[in-house]
Amino acid sequence: METSAVPGTGAASVAPAASPDVHPFDAVTPEHELLLSAHPWQRVRVYVWEVPVRITHWVTVACVIILSFTGGYIADPFLIPETGATMGIIRFVHMLTAYVFVCSGIVRTYWLFRGNRFAQWRAFIPTNRKHLNEFRSQTGWYLFIRRELPGILGHNALAAATYMVVFFLFLVQTLTGFALEAQHGNPVVVTLFGWIANGLGVQMVRVIHHVVMWMILAFMIHHVYSALLVDHVEKNGLMSSIFSGFKFATRRDVAAARDGGIELEEMLR
């Protein structure tokens, strides 16, 4: 096992163990010191967000922005002069972006079952008592009751629960959006989604679609704020990790994290 400095970070990048019996956390220096016990505060590079997670994240961000702008125009045209051609282009861009958004959602849903421990459904749905207890400690930190954040490398329990709500809002937005598109007579869309407007009424579907859009935009603002806040506190590269995939955590934090542990050999680079 060898360690080398990661350029520009001061962190150590842990090379794979030479022997399958030697774990990165138990790798020895030339002086035969155990790294975990001898250097608990040494930062290592941990691969958290895989490529599909990062791509779908940024595709979703772009889609939400484009859909919000074009959807707002469709609901209340604000370009002068307003022409039929302008509305046609805006509607085309809106629907094209909607299909891209749906494809991104399908990929991310597939990755809930195919991805690493930080991307799978178990990262979002509590499966043990420790995961459930994390809700309380994480909420306490946000309310300034606790001074320390719970040990976590991927999504903390509170954020994961919020993302589940956001995923549901995405689903509602998709269904109501295609229900509104069904009013323009596309036979396939009418067959698949026309029942929604028939049951709720077109105006109610519009209201739901509009309100959910603002809820998603409000979440995005809070998401950026909380990410900046946690990145400032943890100082582990949270913001840059959604671009690079890597976080820089101490060996102690990796070993103690709910989604960490000393078996994290495949996540170390």
Sine and cosine of phi, psi and omega as CSV:
sin_phi,cos_phi,sin_psi,cos_psi,sin_omega,cos_omega
0.00,0.00,0.74,-0.67,0.04,-1.00
-0.78,-0.62,0.52,-0.85,0.09,-1.00
-0.86,-0.52,0.56,-0.83,0.05,-1.00
-0.62,-0.78,0.44,-0.90,-0.03,-1.00
-0.95,0.30,0.65,-0.76,0.10,-0.99
-1.00,0.10,0.85,-0.52,-0.08,-1.00
-0.80,0.60,0.75,-0.66,0.11,-0.99
0.99,0.17,-0.03,1.00,-0.05,-1.00
-0.87,-0.49,-0.45,0.89,-0.08,-1.00
0.98,0.21,0.04,1.00,-0.01,-1.00
-1.00,-0.03,0.30,-0.95,0.01,-1.00
-0.99,-0.15,0.68,-0.73,0.11,-0.99
-0.98,-0.20,0.84,-0.55,-0.12,-0.99
-1.00,-0.04,0.85,-0.52,0.03,-1.00
-0.98,0.19,0.41,-0.91,0.00,-1.00
-0.86,0.51,0.51,-0.86,0.00,-1.00
-0.92,0.40,0.61,-0.80,0.01,-1.00
-0.94,0.35,-0.50,0.86,0.00,-1.00
-0.86,-0.51,0.65,-0.76,0.00,-1.00
-0.89,0.45,-0.27,0.96,0.00,-1.00
-1.00,0.09,-0.17,0.99,-0.03,-1.00
-0.95,-0.30,0.86,-0.50,-0.01,-1.00
-1.00,0.00,0.54,-0.84,0.00,-1.00
-0.79,0.61,-0.63,0.78,-0.01,-1.00
-0.95,0.31,-0.34,0.94,-0.01,-1.00
-0.97,-0.26,0.14,0.99,-0.02,-1.00
-0.90,0.43,0.51,-0.86,-0.09,-1.00
-0.94,-0.35,0.55,-0.83,0.13,-0.99
-0.99,0.16,0.11,-0.99,0.08,-1.00
-0.82,0.58,-0.44,0.90,0.02,-1.00
-1.00,0.05,0.08,1.00,0.05,-1.00
0.90,0.44,0.63,0.77,0.08,-1.00
-1.00,-0.06,0.63,-0.77,0.10,-1.00
-0.96,0.28,0.83,-0.56,-0.10,-1.00
-0.90,0.44,-0.64,0.77,-0.06,-1.00
-0.90,0.44,-0.68,0.73,-0.02,-1.00
-0.99,0.16,-0.52,0.85,-0.06,-1.00
-1.00,0.07,-0.49,0.87,-0.06,-1.00
-0.72,-0.69,0.87,0.48,-0.05,-1.00
-0.90,0.43,-0.39,0.92,-0.05,-1.00
-0.99,-0.16,0.08,1.00,0.07,-1.00
-0.94,0.34,0.74,-0.68,-0.01,-1.00
-1.00,0.05,0.69,-0.72,0.05,-1.00
-0.85,-0.52,0.40,-0.92,-0.03,-1.00
-1.00,0.00,0.87,-0.49,-0.05,-1.00
-0.91,-0.40,0.80,-0.59,-0.01,-1.00
-0.99,0.14,0.95,-0.31,-0.10,-0.99
-0.97,-0.26,-0.85,0.53,-0.12,-0.99
-0.99,-0.14,0.92,-0.40,0.00,-1.00
-0.96,0.29,0.23,-0.97,-0.07,-1.00
-0.83,0.55,-0.74,0.67,0.00,-1.00
-0.87,0.50,-0.56,0.83,0.02,-1.00
-0.92,0.40,-0.70,0.71,-0.02,-1.00
-0.93,0.37,-0.66,0.75,-0.02,-1.00
-0.91,0.41,-0.74,0.68,-0.02,-1.00
-0.91,0.41,-0.52,0.85,0.05,-1.00
-0.87,0.49,-0.79,0.62,-0.09,-1.00
-0.97,0.25,-0.51,0.86,0.11,-0.99
-0.89,0.45,-0.66,0.75,0.03,-1.00
-0.90,0.45,-0.69,0.73,0.03,-1.00
-0.85,0.53,-0.76,0.65,-0.02,-1.00
-0.89,0.46,-0.67,0.74,-0.02,-1.00
-0.90,0.44,-0.68,0.74,-0.01,-1.00
-0.89,0.46,-0.66,0.75,0.00,-1.00
-0.91,0.42,-0.74,0.67,-0.02,-1.00
-0.91,0.41,-0.69,0.72,0.00,-1.00
-0.90,0.43,-0.60,0.80,0.01,-1.00
-0.92,0.40,-0.69,0.73,-0.01,-1.00
-0.92,0.39,-0.78,0.63,-0.04,-1.00
-0.93,0.37,-0.60,0.80,0.03,-1.00
-0.91,0.42,-0.62,0.78,0.05,-1.00
-0.89,0.45,-0.61,0.79,0.02,-1.00
-0.93,0.36,-0.66,0.75,0.01,-1.00
-0.88,0.48,-0.64,0.77,-0.01,-1.00
-0.96,0.29,-0.57,0.82,-0.06,-1.00
-0.51,-0.86,1.00,0.07,-0.06,-1.00
-0.82,0.57,0.77,-0.64,-0.07,-1.00
-0.81,-0.58,0.07,1.00,0.06,-1.00
-1.00,0.03,0.63,-0.78,-0.02,-1.00
-0.85,-0.53,0.81,-0.59,0.01,1.00
-0.99,0.11,0.52,-0.85,0.05,-1.00
-0.99,0.10,0.79,-0.61,0.02,-1.00
-0.78,-0.63,0.30,-0.95,0.05,-1.00
-0.89,0.45,-0.57,0.82,0.01,-1.00
-0.90,0.43,-0.66,0.75,0.02,-1.00
-0.88,0.48,-0.74,0.68,0.01,-1.00
-0.89,0.46,-0.62,0.79,0.02,-1.00
-0.89,0.46,-0.68,0.73,0.02,-1.00
-0.91,0.42,-0.71,0.71,-0.01,-1.00
-0.88,0.48,-0.68,0.73,-0.01,-1.00
-0.91,0.41,-0.63,0.78,0.03,-1.00
-0.89,0.46,-0.73,0.69,0.01,-1.00
-0.88,0.47,-0.65,0.76,0.00,-1.00
-0.87,0.49,-0.75,0.67,-0.06,-1.00
-0.95,0.31,-0.61,0.79,0.05,-1.00
-0.88,0.48,-0.70,0.72,0.03,-1.00
-0.91,0.42,-0.58,0.81,0.02,-1.00
-0.88,0.47,-0.65,0.76,0.02,-1.00
-0.93,0.37,-0.62,0.79,0.08,-1.00
-0.89,0.46,-0.68,0.74,0.02,-1.00
-0.86,0.51,-0.69,0.72,0.01,-1.00
-0.90,0.43,-0.69,0.73,0.01,-1.00
-0.88,0.47,-0.66,0.75,0.04,-1.00
-0.88,0.47,-0.66,0.75,0.03,-1.00
-0.90,0.44,-0.61,0.79,0.03,-1.00
-0.91,0.42,-0.68,0.73,0.02,-1.00
-0.89,0.46,-0.71,0.71,-0.02,-1.00
-0.92,0.40,-0.58,0.81,0.05,-1.00
-0.91,0.42,-0.67,0.74,0.06,-1.00
-0.87,0.50,-0.64,0.77,-0.05,-1.00
-0.95,0.31,-0.22,0.97,0.13,-0.99
-0.89,0.45,-0.38,0.93,-0.04,-1.00
-0.93,-0.37,-0.33,0.94,-0.08,-1.00
-0.97,-0.25,-0.37,0.93,-0.15,-0.99
-0.98,0.22,-0.05,-1.00,0.02,-1.00
-0.97,0.25,-0.08,-1.00,-0.10,-1.00
-0.88,0.47,-0.39,0.92,-0.02,-1.00
-1.00,0.06,-0.25,0.97,-0.05,-1.00
-0.95,-0.30,-0.32,0.95,-0.09,-1.00
-0.95,0.30,0.25,-0.97,-0.05,-1.00
-0.87,0.50,-0.46,0.89,0.01,-1.00
-0.91,0.41,-0.35,0.94,0.05,-1.00
-0.97,0.26,-0.29,0.96,-0.05,-1.00
-0.95,-0.30,-0.53,0.85,-0.04,-1.00
-0.96,-0.29,0.87,-0.50,-0.02,-1.00
-0.85,0.52,0.75,-0.66,0.01,-1.00
-0.86,-0.51,0.03,1.00,0.02,-1.00
-0.44,-0.90,0.19,-0.98,-0.06,-1.00
-0.91,0.41,-0.59,0.81,-0.01,-1.00
-0.89,0.46,-0.63,0.78,0.03,-1.00
-0.91,0.42,-0.66,0.75,0.01,-1.00
-0.91,0.41,-0.68,0.74,-0.01,-1.00
-0.90,0.44,-0.38,0.93,-0.02,-1.00
-0.92,0.40,-0.45,0.89,0.07,-1.00
-0.83,0.56,-0.73,0.68,-0.06,-1.00
-0.91,0.41,-0.72,0.69,-0.04,-1.00
-0.93,0.36,-0.60,0.80,0.01,-1.00
-0.93,0.36,-0.66,0.75,0.05,-1.00
-0.89,0.45,-0.64,0.76,0.04,-1.00
-0.88,0.48,-0.58,0.82,0.02,-1.00
-0.93,0.37,-0.69,0.72,0.01,-1.00
-0.91,0.42,-0.47,0.88,0.00,-1.00
-1.00,-0.03,0.15,0.99,0.03,-1.00
0.90,0.43,0.45,0.89,0.06,-1.00
-1.00,-0.02,-0.59,0.80,0.03,-1.00
-0.95,-0.30,0.54,-0.84,-0.01,-1.00
-1.00,-0.05,-0.42,0.91,-0.08,-1.00
-0.92,-0.39,0.64,-0.77,0.09,-1.00
-0.97,0.26,0.53,-0.85,0.11,-0.99
-0.89,0.45,0.54,-0.84,0.01,-1.00
-0.94,0.34,0.89,-0.46,-0.02,-1.00
-0.40,-0.92,0.61,-0.80,0.03,-1.00
-0.98,-0.21,-0.61,0.79,0.01,-1.00
-0.99,-0.13,-0.80,-0.61,0.02,-1.00
-0.99,0.15,0.78,-0.63,0.13,-0.99
-0.96,0.29,0.26,-0.97,-0.14,-0.99
-0.88,0.48,-0.64,0.77,-0.02,-1.00
-0.93,0.37,-0.67,0.74,0.03,-1.00
-0.91,0.42,-0.66,0.75,0.00,-1.00
-0.88,0.47,-0.65,0.76,0.03,-1.00
-0.90,0.43,-0.63,0.78,0.04,-1.00
-0.90,0.44,-0.66,0.76,0.00,-1.00
-0.90,0.43,-0.56,0.83,0.06,-1.00
-0.89,0.46,-0.64,0.77,0.06,-1.00
-0.90,0.43,-0.66,0.75,0.00,-1.00
-0.91,0.42,-0.65,0.76,0.05,-1.00
-0.86,0.51,-0.63,0.77,0.04,-1.00
-0.91,0.42,-0.66,0.75,0.04,-1.00
-0.89,0.46,-0.62,0.78,0.07,-1.00
-0.87,0.50,-0.66,0.75,0.01,-1.00
-0.90,0.43,-0.71,0.71,0.02,-1.00
-0.88,0.48,-0.69,0.73,-0.01,-1.00
-0.89,0.45,-0.63,0.78,0.02,-1.00
-0.91,0.41,-0.73,0.68,-0.02,-1.00
-0.90,0.44,-0.73,0.69,-0.02,-1.00
-0.93,0.37,-0.56,0.83,0.02,-1.00
-0.90,0.43,-0.72,0.70,0.02,-1.00
-0.95,0.31,-0.46,0.89,0.09,-1.00
-0.90,0.43,-0.62,0.79,0.06,-1.00
-0.94,0.33,-0.61,0.79,0.04,-1.00
-0.90,0.43,-0.52,0.86,0.01,-1.00
-0.88,0.47,-0.36,0.93,0.00,-1.00
-0.94,0.34,-0.20,0.98,0.00,-1.00
-0.99,-0.10,0.06,1.00,0.23,-0.97
1.00,-0.06,0.07,1.00,0.06,-1.00
-0.88,0.48,0.89,-0.46,-0.12,-0.99
-0.84,0.54,-0.67,0.74,-0.02,-1.00
-0.92,0.40,-0.71,0.70,-0.01,-1.00
-0.91,0.41,-0.64,0.77,0.03,-1.00
-0.88,0.48,-0.69,0.72,-0.02,-1.00
-0.90,0.44,-0.66,0.75,-0.09,-1.00
-0.99,0.14,-0.56,0.83,-0.16,-0.99
-0.80,-0.60,-0.07,1.00,-0.05,-1.00
-0.89,0.46,-0.45,0.89,-0.02,-1.00
-0.90,0.44,-0.41,0.91,-0.04,-1.00
-0.92,0.38,-0.77,0.64,0.02,-1.00
-0.93,0.37,-0.53,0.85,0.03,-1.00
-0.90,0.43,-0.55,0.84,-0.03,-1.00
-1.00,0.09,-0.64,0.77,-0.08,-1.00
-0.99,-0.16,-0.38,0.92,-0.12,-0.99
1.00,-0.08,0.61,-0.79,-0.07,-1.00
-0.88,0.47,-0.67,0.74,-0.05,-1.00
-0.90,0.43,-0.64,0.77,0.04,-1.00
-0.91,0.42,-0.63,0.78,0.04,-1.00
-0.88,0.47,-0.66,0.75,0.04,-1.00
-0.88,0.47,-0.69,0.72,0.00,-1.00
-0.88,0.47,-0.73,0.68,0.01,-1.00
-0.87,0.50,-0.71,0.70,-0.02,-1.00
-0.87,0.49,-0.67,0.75,-0.03,-1.00
-0.94,0.35,-0.72,0.69,-0.03,-1.00
-0.90,0.43,-0.68,0.73,-0.01,-1.00
-0.90,0.44,-0.58,0.81,0.06,-1.00
-0.84,0.54,-0.72,0.70,0.00,-1.00
-0.93,0.37,-0.55,0.83,0.06,-1.00
-0.90,0.43,-0.66,0.75,0.02,-1.00
-0.92,0.39,-0.67,0.74,0.03,-1.00
-0.90,0.44,-0.62,0.78,0.05,-1.00
-0.90,0.44,-0.66,0.76,0.05,-1.00
-0.87,0.49,-0.68,0.74,-0.04,-1.00
-0.87,0.50,-0.65,0.76,0.03,-1.00
-0.88,0.47,-0.74,0.67,0.01,-1.00
-0.90,0.43,-0.60,0.80,-0.02,-1.00
-0.87,0.49,-0.71,0.70,0.01,-1.00
-0.91,0.42,-0.69,0.73,0.00,-1.00
-0.87,0.49,-0.76,0.65,-0.06,-1.00
-0.92,0.39,-0.57,0.82,0.04,-1.00
-0.91,0.42,-0.68,0.73,0.05,-1.00
-0.90,0.44,-0.65,0.76,-0.02,-1.00
-0.90,0.44,-0.77,0.63,-0.04,-1.00
-0.92,0.40,-0.60,0.80,0.04,-1.00
-0.88,0.47,-0.63,0.78,0.02,-1.00
-0.92,0.40,-0.62,0.79,-0.05,-1.00
-0.97,0.23,-0.73,0.68,-0.09,-1.00
-0.99,0.16,-0.49,0.87,0.00,-1.00
0.80,0.59,0.71,0.70,-0.03,-1.00
-0.87,-0.49,0.26,0.96,0.05,-1.00
0.98,0.18,0.52,0.85,-0.03,-1.00
-0.85,0.52,-0.74,0.67,-0.05,-1.00
-0.91,0.41,-0.68,0.73,-0.02,-1.00
-0.95,0.30,-0.35,0.94,-0.06,-1.00
-0.91,0.40,-0.45,0.89,0.00,-1.00
-0.97,0.26,-0.18,0.98,0.13,-0.99
-0.99,-0.14,-0.72,0.70,-0.10,-1.00
-1.00,-0.06,-0.45,0.89,-0.07,-1.00
1.00,-0.07,-0.23,0.97,-0.10,-0.99
-0.96,-0.27,0.62,-0.78,0.23,-0.97
-0.92,-0.40,0.38,-0.93,-0.02,-1.00
-0.88,-0.47,0.99,-0.11,-0.07,-1.00
-0.92,-0.39,0.40,-0.92,0.06,-1.00
-0.96,0.28,0.41,-0.91,0.03,-1.00
-0.86,0.52,-0.59,0.81,0.02,-1.00
-0.89,0.45,-0.70,0.71,-0.03,-1.00
-0.92,0.39,-0.63,0.77,0.02,-1.00
-0.89,0.45,-0.68,0.74,-0.02,-1.00
-0.93,0.36,-0.54,0.84,-0.10,-0.99
-1.00,-0.03,-0.30,0.95,-0.10,-1.00
-0.89,0.46,0.54,-0.84,0.03,-1.00
-0.85,0.53,-0.64,0.77,-0.01,-1.00
-0.98,-0.22,0.33,0.94,0.04,-1.00
-0.96,-0.29,-0.78,-0.63,-0.01,-1.00
0.95,-0.31,0.37,-0.93,-0.08,-1.00
-0.97,0.26,-0.04,1.00,0.08,-1.00
-1.00,0.03,0.23,0.97,-0.12,-0.99
-0.99,0.12,0.50,0.87,-0.10,-0.99
-0.85,0.53,-0.64,0.77,-0.08,-1.00
-0.95,0.31,-0.23,0.97,-0.02,-1.00
-1.00,-0.06,-0.17,0.99,-0.06,-1.00
-1.00,0.02,0.66,-0.75,0.03,-1.00
-0.78,-0.62,0.00,0.00,0.00,0.00
